[in-house]
Amino acid sequence: MKKKMTMIMFAILWMSAFSLQAGIRIGAKAGVNLAKAAFNTDALKSDNFTGFQVGPIIEISGFSGFSGLGIDAAVLYSQQGVKFSSYENKVSALDIPVNLKMKFSLLDLLGMYISAGPYLSFKLNDQENDPESLSQIKGLTNKKSGAGLNFGAGVELVKHLQVGVNYQFALNGDYNSNFSLGDYLGNLTPAGNAKTRIWSITAAYFF
């Protein structure tokens, strides 16, 4: 846990070094994740996994003479996972999204934004809850790193608070395919690779 907090604090200090420049502001972001693993086989359907995300964010605006066009980047401690009934594999990851962002002003106190861009994900650890009833699930391991795309939209209030919705999906498989299910499906069936899809409701406050 100390290592995770050290990495987040280092990211905040690194971002702060640029905050004195015009058009750059830093803040903190947090949200609720609703993750679902999509397997490349119809034999296995996972349930939704609820987690959270938190970390520093930086926003740079005013590119190429367009006041509403910019980018944002964050370093987020994100809780994700795979869930089947009472079976659960909880994953902690460090996600680094970089988005192109377009903001639209609605009066002076309210605005809207849309964003899209890639992200990198580095797995920190995982915890497996394997009850006896599902002890047939073996070898479910997550990969150490991954990449994908995310899309978001939201509103900005009083020029400091942004509340939005984000959809993130992995381009590569997040889990290895070296496991099978026994009695849970009635026979031994290779589960295949899985890619994570995450819906998030987030709030970011810029100082």
Accessible surface in RSA format (square Angstrom, percent):
REM  Atomic radii and reference values for relative SASA: ProtOr
REM  Chains: A
REM  Algorithm: Lee & Richards
REM  Probe-radius: 1.40
REM  Slices: 20
REM RES _ NUM      All-atoms   Total-Side   Main-Chain    Non-polar    All polar
REM                ABS   REL    ABS   REL    ABS   REL    ABS   REL    ABS   REL
RES MET A   1   151.26  78.3 115.63  76.5  35.63  84.8 103.72  88.2  47.54  63.0
RES LYS A   2   180.12  87.9 174.67 107.2   5.45  13.0 120.39 108.4  59.73  63.6
RES LYS A   3   158.77  77.5 150.33  92.2   8.44  20.1  98.63  88.8  60.14  64.1
RES LYS A   4    35.30  17.2  33.38  20.5   1.92   4.6  17.94  16.1  17.37  18.5
RES MET A   5    89.64  46.4  89.61  59.3   0.02   0.1  78.48  66.7  11.15  14.8
RES THR A   6    89.45  63.6  83.97  85.1   5.48  13.1  64.53  86.7  24.92  37.7
RES MET A   7    68.06  35.2  60.56  40.1   7.50  17.9  62.05  52.8   6.00   8.0
RES ILE A   8    18.10  10.3  18.10  13.5   0.00   0.0  18.10  13.0   0.00   0.0
RES MET A   9    94.65  49.0  94.65  62.6   0.00   0.0  77.10  65.5  17.55  23.3
RES PHE A  10   139.12  69.6 136.61  84.6   2.50   6.5 138.29  83.8   0.82   2.4
RES ALA A  11     8.37   7.7   5.86   9.0   2.51   5.7   8.37  11.8   0.00   0.0
RES ILE A  12    60.82  34.6  60.29  44.9   0.53   1.3  60.82  43.8   0.00   0.0
RES LEU A  13   118.93  66.2 111.04  79.4   7.89  19.8 111.30  78.2   7.63  20.5
RES TRP A  14   138.51  55.6 131.09  63.4   7.43  17.4 115.81  61.7  22.71  36.8
RES MET A  15     3.34   1.7   3.34   2.2   0.00   0.0   3.10   2.6   0.24   0.3
RES SER A  16    39.20  33.1  31.61  42.2   7.59  17.5  24.29  51.7  14.91  20.9
RES ALA A  17    77.39  71.2  40.83  63.0  36.56  83.2  53.93  75.9  23.46  62.2
RES PHE A  18    76.08  38.1  76.05  47.1   0.03   0.1  76.08  46.1   0.00   0.0
RES SER A  19    36.29  30.7  21.78  29.1  14.51  33.4   9.13  19.4  27.17  38.1
RES LEU A  20   173.54  96.6 141.15 101.0  32.39  81.4 144.85 101.7  28.68  77.2
RES GLN A  21   100.35  56.1  89.68  65.5  10.67  25.4  37.80  80.5  62.55  47.4
RES ALA A  22   105.84  97.3  69.04 106.5  36.81  83.7  80.76 113.7  25.08  66.4
RES GLY A  23    38.31  47.2   0.00   N/A  38.31  47.2  24.60  67.5  13.71  30.7
RES ILE A  24    24.02  13.7  12.02   9.0  12.00  28.9  12.18   8.8  11.85  32.1
RES ARG A  25    50.96  21.4  48.68  24.8   2.28   5.4  36.43  49.8  14.54   8.8
RES ILE A  26    30.88  17.6  29.85  22.2   1.02   2.5  29.85  21.5   1.02   2.8
RES GLY A  27     6.12   7.5   0.00   N/A   6.12   7.5   0.13   0.4   5.99  13.4
RES ALA A  28    51.69  47.5  47.82  73.8   3.87   8.8  48.37  68.1   3.32   8.8
RES LYS A  29    31.82  15.5  30.26  18.6   1.56   3.7   4.86   4.4  26.96  28.7
RES ALA A  30    47.88  44.0  45.70  70.5   2.18   5.0  45.97  64.7   1.92   5.1
RES GLY A  31    14.04  17.3   0.00   N/A  14.04  17.3   8.90  24.4   5.13  11.5
RES VAL A  32    85.73  56.4  83.80  75.9   1.94   4.7  83.80  72.8   1.94   5.3
RES ASN A  33     0.93   0.6   0.93   0.9   0.00   0.0   0.22   0.5   0.71   0.7
RES LEU A  34    76.61  42.7  73.64  52.7   2.97   7.5  73.64  51.7   2.97   8.0
RES ALA A  35     0.05   0.0   0.00   0.0   0.05   0.1   0.00   0.0   0.05   0.1
RES LYS A  36    89.08  43.5  88.56  54.3   0.51   1.2  72.61  65.4  16.47  17.5
RES ALA A  37     3.56   3.3   0.05   0.1   3.51   8.0   0.05   0.1   3.51   9.3
RES ALA A  38    47.07  43.3  34.90  53.9  12.18  27.7  41.91  59.0   5.16  13.7
RES PHE A  39    23.79  11.9   0.27   0.2  23.52  61.2   0.49   0.3  23.30  66.7
RES ASN A  40   108.39  74.7  69.61  67.3  38.78  93.4  46.45 111.8  61.94  59.9
RES THR A  41    37.39  26.6  25.55  25.9  11.84  28.2  20.17  27.1  17.22  26.0
RES ASP A  42   129.07  90.4 108.78 108.3  20.30  48.0  33.63  79.2  95.44  95.2
RES ALA A  43    46.72  43.0  22.90  35.3  23.82  54.2  34.79  49.0  11.93  31.6
RES LEU A  44     6.66   3.7   2.80   2.0   3.85   9.7   3.23   2.3   3.43   9.2
RES LYS A  45   151.77  74.0 132.68  81.4  19.09  45.5  93.90  84.5  57.87  61.6
RES SER A  46     3.89   3.3   0.10   0.1   3.79   8.7   0.10   0.2   3.79   5.3
RES ASP A  47    63.84  44.7  60.21  59.9   3.63   8.6  17.40  40.9  46.44  46.3
RES ASN A  48    76.68  52.9  64.01  61.9  12.67  30.5  10.59  25.5  66.09  63.9
RES PHE A  49     5.96   3.0   5.25   3.3   0.70   1.8   5.95   3.6   0.00   0.0
RES THR A  50    89.43  63.6  69.64  70.6  19.79  47.2  49.33  66.3  40.10  60.6
RES GLY A  51     8.29  10.2   0.00   N/A   8.29  10.2   4.46  12.2   3.82   8.6
RES PHE A  52    82.29  41.2  82.29  51.0   0.00   0.0  82.29  49.9   0.00   0.0
RES GLN A  53    16.12   9.0  14.58  10.7   1.54   3.7   0.00   0.0  16.12  12.2
RES VAL A  54    62.99  41.4  62.99  57.0   0.00   0.0  62.99  54.7   0.00   0.0
RES GLY A  55     5.78   7.1   0.00   N/A   5.78   7.1   5.70  15.6   0.08   0.2
RES PRO A  56     4.69   3.4   3.23   2.9   1.46   5.3   4.26   3.5   0.43   2.7
RES ILE A  57     4.76   2.7   4.76   3.5   0.00   0.0   4.76   3.4   0.00   0.0
RES ILE A  58    11.78   6.7  11.66   8.7   0.12   0.3  11.66   8.4   0.12   0.3
RES GLU A  59     4.55   2.6   4.34   3.3   0.21   0.5   2.46   4.7   2.09   1.7
RES ILE A  60    45.39  25.8  45.39  33.8   0.00   0.0  45.39  32.7   0.00   0.0
RES SER A  61    38.30  32.4  28.60  38.2   9.70  22.3   5.78  12.3  32.52  45.6
RES GLY A  62    43.08  53.1   0.00   N/A  43.08  53.1  18.26  50.1  24.81  55.6
RES PHE A  63    69.85  34.9  67.99  42.1   1.86   4.8  69.85  42.3   0.00   0.0
RES SER A  64   102.56  86.7  58.23  77.7  44.33 102.1  41.81  89.0  60.75  85.1
RES GLY A  65    81.65 100.7   0.00   N/A  81.65 100.7  43.40 119.1  38.25  85.7
RES PHE A  66   122.52  61.3 118.92  73.7   3.60   9.4 122.52  74.3   0.00   0.0
RES SER A  67   103.61  87.6  82.08 109.5  21.53  49.6  51.03 108.7  52.57  73.7
RES GLY A  68    14.55  17.9   0.00   N/A  14.55  17.9  10.17  27.9   4.39   9.8
RES LEU A  69    45.42  25.3  45.42  32.5   0.00   0.0  45.42  31.9   0.00   0.0
RES GLY A  70     3.17   3.9   0.00   N/A   3.17   3.9   2.85   7.8   0.32   0.7
RES ILE A  71    51.34  29.2  51.19  38.1   0.15   0.4  51.19  36.9   0.15   0.4
RES ASP A  72    10.37   7.3   9.76   9.7   0.61   1.5   0.65   1.5   9.72   9.7
RES ALA A  73    22.69  20.9  22.12  34.1   0.57   1.3  22.53  31.7   0.16   0.4
RES ALA A  74     2.22   2.0   1.71   2.6   0.50   1.1   1.77   2.5   0.45   1.2
RES VAL A  75    22.57  14.8  22.57  20.4   0.00   0.0  22.57  19.6   0.00   0.0
RES LEU A  76     8.47   4.7   8.47   6.1   0.00   0.0   8.47   5.9   0.00   0.0
RES TYR A  77    24.09  11.2  24.09  13.7   0.00   0.0  12.76   9.6  11.33  14.0
RES SER A  78     2.80   2.4   2.80   3.7   0.00   0.0   1.12   2.4   1.68   2.3
RES GLN A  79    30.82  17.2  30.78  22.5   0.05   0.1   0.00   0.0  30.82  23.4
RES GLN A  80    10.65   6.0  10.65   7.8   0.00   0.0   1.17   2.5   9.47   7.2
RES GLY A  81     1.56   1.9   0.00   N/A   1.56   1.9   0.00   0.0   1.56   3.5
RES VAL A  82     0.95   0.6   0.09   0.1   0.86   2.1   0.95   0.8   0.00   0.0
RES LYS A  83    69.45  33.9  69.45  42.6   0.00   0.0  17.48  15.7  51.97  55.4
RES PHE A  84     1.19   0.6   0.14   0.1   1.05   2.7   1.19   0.7   0.00   0.0
RES SER A  85    69.59  58.8  50.61  67.5  18.98  43.7  29.82  63.5  39.77  55.7
RES SER A  86    61.69  52.1  47.06  62.8  14.63  33.7  49.88 106.2  11.81  16.5
RES TYR A  87     0.03   0.0   0.00   0.0   0.03   0.1   0.00   0.0   0.03   0.0
RES GLU A  88    46.70  26.8  46.34  35.1   0.36   0.9   4.42   8.5  42.28  34.5
RES ASN A  89     0.92   0.6   0.92   0.9   0.00   0.0   0.00   0.0   0.92   0.9
RES LYS A  90    65.71  32.1  64.70  39.7   1.01   2.4  17.15  15.4  48.56  51.7
RES VAL A  91     0.83   0.5   0.83   0.8   0.00   0.0   0.83   0.7   0.00   0.0
RES SER A  92     7.48   6.3   7.26   9.7   0.22   0.5   0.00   0.0   7.48  10.5
RES ALA A  93     0.00   0.0   0.00   0.0   0.00   0.0   0.00   0.0   0.00   0.0
RES LEU A  94    13.72   7.6  13.72   9.8   0.00   0.0  13.72   9.6   0.00   0.0
RES ASP A  95     5.08   3.6   5.08   5.1   0.00   0.0   2.06   4.9   3.02   3.0
RES ILE A  96    55.66  31.7  53.10  39.6   2.56   6.2  53.10  38.2   2.56   6.9
RES PRO A  97    12.28   8.9  12.18  11.1   0.10   0.3  12.18  10.1   0.10   0.6
RES VAL A  98    64.36  42.4  63.20  57.2   1.16   2.8  63.20  54.9   1.16   3.1
RES ASN A  99     8.86   6.1   8.44   8.2   0.43   1.0   0.43   1.0   8.44   8.2
RES LEU A 100   103.41  57.6  95.36  68.2   8.05  20.2  95.44  67.0   7.97  21.5
RES LYS A 101     5.14   2.5   4.59   2.8   0.56   1.3   2.94   2.6   2.21   2.4
RES MET A 102    65.08  33.7  64.18  42.5   0.89   2.1  58.22  49.5   6.86   9.1
RES LYS A 103    48.70  23.8  40.90  25.1   7.80  18.6  26.88  24.2  21.81  23.2
RES PHE A 104    95.41  47.7  90.68  56.2   4.72  12.3  94.70  57.4   0.70   2.0
RES SER A 105    97.10  82.1  62.99  84.1  34.11  78.6  48.31 102.9  48.79  68.4
RES LEU A 106    80.99  45.1  77.78  55.6   3.20   8.1  80.91  56.8   0.07   0.2
RES LEU A 107   157.40  87.7 136.92  98.0  20.48  51.5 147.51 103.6   9.89  26.6
RES ASP A 108   114.31  80.1 105.23 104.7   9.08  21.5  25.98  61.1  88.33  88.1
RES LEU A 109   120.40  67.1 116.33  83.2   4.07  10.2 117.80  82.7   2.60   7.0
RES LEU A 110    72.82  40.6  68.38  48.9   4.43  11.1  70.09  49.2   2.73   7.4
RES GLY A 111    10.58  13.0   0.00   N/A  10.58  13.0   9.19  25.2   1.40   3.1
RES MET A 112    94.57  49.0  93.00  61.5   1.56   3.7  66.38  56.4  28.18  37.3
RES TYR A 113    21.18   9.9  20.14  11.5   1.04   2.7   6.12   4.6  15.06  18.6
RES ILE A 114    95.30  54.2  94.59  70.5   0.71   1.7  94.59  68.1   0.71   1.9
RES SER A 115    12.88  10.9   5.21   6.9   7.67  17.7   3.15   6.7   9.72  13.6
RES ALA A 116    38.18  35.1  34.40  53.1   3.78   8.6  35.03  49.3   3.15   8.4
RES GLY A 117    13.33  16.4   0.00   N/A  13.33  16.4  11.48  31.5   1.85   4.1
RES PRO A 118    76.69  55.9  76.36  69.6   0.33   1.2  76.36  63.0   0.32   2.0
RES TYR A 119    11.33   5.3   7.93   4.5   3.40   8.9   4.42   3.3   6.91   8.5
RES LEU A 120    93.03  51.8  93.02  66.5   0.01   0.0  93.02  65.3   0.01   0.0
RES SER A 121     5.68   4.8   5.61   7.5   0.07   0.2   4.97  10.6   0.72   1.0
RES PHE A 122    85.61  42.8  85.61  53.0   0.00   0.0  85.61  51.9   0.00   0.0
RES LYS A 123    25.76  12.6   8.50   5.2  17.26  41.1   6.50   5.8  19.26  20.5
RES LEU A 124    58.71  32.7  25.72  18.4  33.00  82.9  29.22  20.5  29.49  79.4
RES ASN A 125    65.71  45.3  54.31  52.5  11.40  27.5  40.08  96.5  25.62  24.8
RES ASP A 126    65.70  46.0  43.93  43.7  21.76  51.5   0.03   0.1  65.66  65.5
RES GLN A 127   119.34  66.7 112.80  82.4   6.54  15.6  40.17  85.5  79.17  60.0
RES GLU A 128    87.82  50.4  52.04  39.4  35.78  85.2  13.76  26.6  74.06  60.5
RES ASN A 129    79.96  55.1  74.22  71.7   5.74  13.8  26.60  64.0  53.36  51.6
RES ASP A 130    53.16  37.2  26.32  26.2  26.84  63.5  14.84  34.9  38.32  38.2
RES PRO A 131    37.60  27.4  26.91  24.5  10.69  38.9  37.60  31.0   0.00   0.0
RES GLU A 132   158.16  90.8 140.55 106.3  17.61  41.9  58.36 112.9  99.79  81.5
RES SER A 133    79.91  67.5  53.98  72.0  25.93  59.7  57.25 121.9  22.66  31.8
RES LEU A 134    10.19   5.7  10.19   7.3   0.00   0.0  10.19   7.2   0.00   0.0
RES SER A 135    43.53  36.8  42.19  56.3   1.34   3.1  21.24  45.2  22.28  31.2
RES GLN A 136    53.27  29.8  40.04  29.3  13.23  31.5  27.17  57.8  26.11  19.8
RES ILE A 137     1.53   0.9   0.00   0.0   1.53   3.7   0.00   0.0   1.53   4.1
RES LYS A 138   124.44  60.7 122.36  75.1   2.08   5.0  87.22  78.5  37.23  39.7
RES GLY A 139    35.90  44.3   0.00   N/A  35.90  44.3  23.95  65.7  11.96  26.8
RES LEU A 140     9.47   5.3   0.02   0.0   9.46  23.8   0.02   0.0   9.46  25.4
RES THR A 141    59.25  42.1  56.85  57.6   2.40   5.7  58.05  78.0   1.20   1.8
RES ASN A 142    17.50  12.1   7.17   6.9  10.33  24.9   0.00   0.0  17.50  16.9
RES LYS A 143    70.99  34.6  66.57  40.8   4.42  10.5  35.85  32.3  35.13  37.4
RES LYS A 144   165.59  80.8 158.58  97.3   7.01  16.7 103.50  93.2  62.09  66.1
RES SER A 145    57.21  48.3  50.26  67.1   6.95  16.0  13.65  29.1  43.57  61.0
RES GLY A 146     9.92  12.2   0.00   N/A   9.92  12.2   7.15  19.6   2.77   6.2
RES ALA A 147    38.11  35.0  36.63  56.5   1.48   3.4  36.63  51.6   1.48   3.9
RES GLY A 148     1.43   1.8   0.00   N/A   1.43   1.8   0.00   0.0   1.43   3.2
RES LEU A 149    60.76  33.8  60.76  43.5   0.00   0.0  60.76  42.7   0.00   0.0
RES ASN A 150     1.42   1.0   1.39   1.3   0.03   0.1   0.63   1.5   0.79   0.8
RES PHE A 151    97.33  48.7  94.48  58.5   2.85   7.4  94.74  57.4   2.59   7.4
RES GLY A 152    12.99  16.0   0.00   N/A  12.99  16.0   7.39  20.3   5.60  12.5
RES ALA A 153    49.09  45.1  45.70  70.5   3.39   7.7  45.96  64.7   3.13   8.3
RES GLY A 154    12.29  15.2   0.00   N/A  12.29  15.2  11.21  30.8   1.08   2.4
RES VAL A 155    52.36  34.5  52.36  47.4   0.00   0.0  52.36  45.5   0.00   0.0
RES GLU A 156    18.79  10.8  17.94  13.6   0.85   2.0   2.96   5.7  15.83  12.9
RES LEU A 157    67.40  37.5  67.40  48.2   0.00   0.0  67.40  47.3   0.00   0.0
RES VAL A 158    84.18  55.4  77.52  70.2   6.65  16.0  78.48  68.2   5.70  15.4
RES LYS A 159   126.83  61.9 124.60  76.5   2.23   5.3  72.28  65.1  54.55  58.1
RES HIS A 160    72.69  39.7  72.69  50.5   0.00   0.0  44.64  46.0  28.05  32.6
RES LEU A 161    56.46  31.4  56.46  40.4   0.00   0.0  56.46  39.7   0.00   0.0
RES GLN A 162     6.17   3.5   4.55   3.3   1.62   3.9   1.23   2.6   4.94   3.7
RES VAL A 163    56.01  36.9  53.88  48.8   2.13   5.1  53.88  46.8   2.13   5.8
RES GLY A 164     4.88   6.0   0.00   N/A   4.88   6.0   4.46  12.2   0.42   0.9
RES VAL A 165    73.65  48.5  68.59  62.1   5.05  12.2  68.94  59.9   4.70  12.8
RES ASN A 166    24.25  16.7  23.77  23.0   0.48   1.2   7.60  18.3  16.66  16.1
RES TYR A 167    60.04  28.0  59.62  33.9   0.42   1.1  38.50  28.9  21.54  26.6
RES GLN A 168    22.89  12.8  22.89  16.7   0.00   0.0   1.42   3.0  21.47  16.3
RES PHE A 169    44.51  22.3  44.51  27.6   0.00   0.0  44.51  27.0   0.00   0.0
RES ALA A 170     3.29   3.0   1.42   2.2   1.87   4.3   1.42   2.0   1.87   5.0
RES LEU A 171    98.83  55.0  80.72  57.7  18.12  45.5  82.29  57.8  16.54  44.5
RES ASN A 172    51.67  35.6  46.67  45.1   5.00  12.0  37.73  90.8  13.94  13.5
RES GLY A 173     9.54  11.8   0.00   N/A   9.54  11.8   2.41   6.6   7.13  16.0
RES ASP A 174     9.92   6.9   9.38   9.3   0.54   1.3   2.61   6.2   7.31   7.3
RES TYR A 175     4.84   2.3   4.84   2.8   0.00   0.0   0.69   0.5   4.14   5.1
RES ASN A 176    54.46  37.6  53.97  52.2   0.49   1.2  10.01  24.1  44.45  43.0
RES SER A 177    56.81  48.0  41.15  54.9  15.66  36.1   7.64  16.3  49.16  68.9
RES ASN A 178   101.12  69.7  73.01  70.6  28.11  67.7  48.55 116.8  52.57  50.8
RES PHE A 179    11.75   5.9   0.00   0.0  11.75  30.6   7.74   4.7   4.01  11.5
RES SER A 180    39.41  33.3  38.21  51.0   1.20   2.8  15.10  32.2  24.31  34.1
RES LEU A 181     0.42   0.2   0.42   0.3   0.00   0.0   0.42   0.3   0.00   0.0
RES GLY A 182     8.63  10.6   0.00   N/A   8.63  10.6   8.29  22.7   0.34   0.8
RES ASP A 183   116.28  81.5  97.21  96.8  19.07  45.1  25.00  58.8  91.28  91.0
RES TYR A 184    80.60  37.6  52.36  29.8  28.24  73.5  39.48  29.7  41.13  50.7
RES LEU A 185    63.57  35.4  34.23  24.5  29.34  73.8  40.31  28.3  23.26  62.6
RES GLY A 186    63.24  78.0   0.00   N/A  63.24  78.0  31.97  87.7  31.26  70.0
RES ASN A 187    94.60  65.2  84.85  82.0   9.75  23.5  36.50  87.8  58.11  56.2
RES LEU A 188   141.42  78.8 117.43  84.0  23.99  60.3 117.61  82.6  23.81  64.1
RES THR A 189    28.97  20.6  28.03  28.4   0.94   2.2  20.92  28.1   8.05  12.2
RES PRO A 190   100.41  73.2  95.17  86.8   5.24  19.0  95.52  78.9   4.88  30.4
RES ALA A 191     1.87   1.7   0.00   0.0   1.87   4.3   1.87   2.6   0.00   0.0
RES GLY A 192    14.80  18.3   0.00   N/A  14.80  18.3  14.72  40.4   0.08   0.2
RES ASN A 193    59.05  40.7  57.64  55.7   1.41   3.4   7.65  18.4  51.40  49.7
RES ALA A 194     0.00   0.0   0.00   0.0   0.00   0.0   0.00   0.0   0.00   0.0
RES LYS A 195    78.66  38.4  78.66  48.3   0.00   0.0  33.34  30.0  45.32  48.3
RES THR A 196     9.05   6.4   7.91   8.0   1.14   2.7   4.88   6.6   4.17   6.3
RES ARG A 197    68.20  28.6  66.81  34.1   1.39   3.3  18.77  25.7  49.43  30.0
RES ILE A 198     4.37   2.5   4.37   3.3   0.00   0.0   4.37   3.1   0.00   0.0
RES TRP A 199   136.46  54.8 134.99  65.3   1.46   3.4 114.42  61.0  22.04  35.8
RES SER A 200     3.35   2.8   2.17   2.9   1.18   2.7   0.91   1.9   2.44   3.4
RES ILE A 201   116.65  66.4 113.46  84.5   3.19   7.7 113.46  81.7   3.19   8.7
RES THR A 202     8.72   6.2   6.39   6.5   2.34   5.6   2.57   3.5   6.15   9.3
RES ALA A 203    43.66  40.1  39.05  60.3   4.61  10.5  39.45  55.6   4.20  11.1
RES ALA A 204     5.10   4.7   4.46   6.9   0.64   1.4   4.79   6.7   0.31   0.8
RES TYR A 205   103.84  48.5 102.73  58.5   1.11   2.9  67.68  50.9  36.16  44.6
RES PHE A 206     0.08   0.0   0.08   0.1   0.00   0.0   0.08   0.1   0.00   0.0
RES PHE A 207   151.13  75.6 109.33  67.7  41.80 108.8 131.72  79.9  19.41  55.5
END  Absolute sums over single chains surface
CHAIN  1 A    10847.9       9180.6       1667.3       7345.6       3502.3
END  Absolute sums over all chains
TOTAL         10847.9       9180.6       1667.3       7345.6       3502.3
